Amino acid sequence: GINAEYMGEVQGKCPSGFYHRVWNPTYGDRMGWVGYVRPAIGAIPPLAEIQARWVAGVFSGRFSITKCKETMNRQIKAQIKEHARHWPKSARDGTLSVLISHFDYLDEIADQVDARPSPLLWFTDPRLVYKIVAGQVTAAHYRLRGPHPWAGAREMIMKQPTDGCRWAEFWIAHSIGMFNYPLWLLGFGARPAVTFI
């Protein structure tokens, strides 16, 4: 159980100082925080869903976060540094320390539960890849595989509106380039990040 002393200690603490914004290194895999992130662009429910999948997987024994406290703290320092790079004003004045990049964070947690879309889709289902790259990012992208995949995920993604021109303009305007998406989907590096000030 959770004792009152623990709740008093963590009350008011921001999960930006937790491992992947979910796990407090002091308590490890005994308690996971779900839904305490806010995307700069995008919705909270897909983020909370993939966090909940990870937490449920850890609690059930399917996944493990038994990293040493030092390793967790290194990752936390890196995520705080990355936050300051993306949102310097927020880092300076301490506001919105739970602000994250929707795409990057979904991928980060999807990697923990092996739910990132498969690179083989480029060869087996190029129409689906187009919808993933040029369409809206939804929780269904991360239900194609991994724990508890959803048989209707592909159909839902295919029904989403696609506006390739809008996405191309968005990425080009931020000097990222559309070729980063194919590289990301093939497993080379992270999805392109956008810097907001």
N, C-alpha and C positions, 0 to 999 in steps of 0.2 A: 504494500500500500504506500500511499504518499503521506508523509507526516507533515504536521503543521510547520515544523522548523524548515523543511525543504521548501514548502510553498512560500513562507516568509522570505526565504533567501532569494528565490527566483522571481518573486512578484516585482514587476516593474522593470525586469531585465529585458533587454531587447534581443531577439533571436539573431540579430546581425552578428553578435558575438558567439554564436553557436556554430557547431560543425555543419556546414551546408545549410545554415539557418534552421536546422531541425533539432540537432542533438547538443545538449549541454555537456562539454567534455568532463565536467566534474561527476556527472551521473551516468555518462555513457549511454547504453541502450535501454536504460530503465524508464526513460520518459522522452517522448518525441513531441515537438511542437509543430502543429499543422495549421496552415493558413495565416501565419504571421509574416507574410511578405506582401509587397505591393508593387505591381509592375508599373513602369513608366508608361508603357503602352500595352494594352491587353487586359485580360480579365483574371481575377483572383481564382475562381473555381477550378480551371485546369491546373493551376499551380498547386492548389490544396489537394486536388485529386491525386496528382502524382506523388506529392509528399506522403499522403495517406497510404498509398500503395507501398511506398518504401518502409514507412513505420510499421504497417501491418506485416510486411515481409520480415522485418527485423524481429518483431515480437513473436512471430510464428516460427522463427528459426531458419527461414528460407535464405535470408541475407544476414550478413554479419558486419558490424562496424567496430570490431574489436581491434581498433588501431590504438597505438599508445597515445597517451594524452599529449605528448610532445608533437606527434604528427598531426593530431587534430588542431592543436594551437597554431602550427605553421600554416595549415590550410585556412584557418580563421583569419590570421594576419594577412594572408594573400587576398582573401575575399574583401577584407576591409580596405586594403590598398586599391583593389580593383574598383570598389565603390567610390573611393575618393577620386579616381581617374575619370570615371563616368559622370559623376555628379559632384563636382568640387564644392559648389555652394552648400549642398546638403551636408557634405563632410565637414565643412568649416563651421557651420552653425548648429550641427547636431540634429537637424530636422530630417525627418523621413529616412532614418538610417535603415529602414526595412525596404527601401526602394531598390528594385532589381530590374535587370533586363529580362523581359518576358521570355524571349527566345533562348537566350543563353541559359537561364535558370531551368527551363523545361528540359533542355538537353543535358544539363549537369545532373539533374536528378534522374532523368531517363537512363543515363549511363550507369547509375547505381543499381537500377532494377532491370537492366538489359532490355529497355523498351524503346530505344531510338529506332526509327525506321531503318530497315535493312538496306545496305548498299546494293544488294542483289536486285532491288526493285528497278534499278536502271536498266537491267537486262530482261527482267521477267514482267514488269508492268510499267512501261514508260509513261502511259497516260496517267497513272496514279502519281508518278514522280512529278509530272507537270502540275497536277493539282496541289501537291504538297509544296512545290516551289513557288507557284504563282497564285495560290489561294490563301485563304485565311488559316491561321494556325489554331487548331482546336485540340482538345484532349484526345480526339479520335486518332490523331497522328501517332500517339503513344499507346494506342490499344491494338495496333496492327500485330504486335508481338510482345513478348515479355510475360510477366505473371498476369493471369486472367485476361488473355487477349479477347477482343470482342469481334464476333463474326460479322457484325454490321458496320465495323469501322471503315472499311474500304468504301462501302456504299454511301456512308455519310460524307466522307471526304469528297467523293465524286459529285455529290449533290451541291457542294459549296460553290458559291459564285467565284469566278476566276477573273482577275483583272491584272494580267501580266504587265500591261503598260504601267499601271499604277505602281506595282512592286518594282519594276525596272527603274522607274523614275525615283522611287524612294531610295533604293540602294545606290544608284549612280549619284544621286544628290549628296549622299554621305560618303562618296569616294570609296565605296566598298567593291563594287563590280559584281556582276551576276555570276562570274566563274567561281566565286567562293562557295556558292550553294552546291553545285555539283561536287566540289571537293569535300564539302561538309558531309553530304549525303554518302559519299564513298568512304567516309570515316577519317579523312585527313583534316584534323583540327576541329575547332569549334565553329558553330554557325557565326557568321559575321555579326559583330556587335556595333551598336550605334551609340555615339556619345551624345548625351544631353547635358546642357548646362543650365 
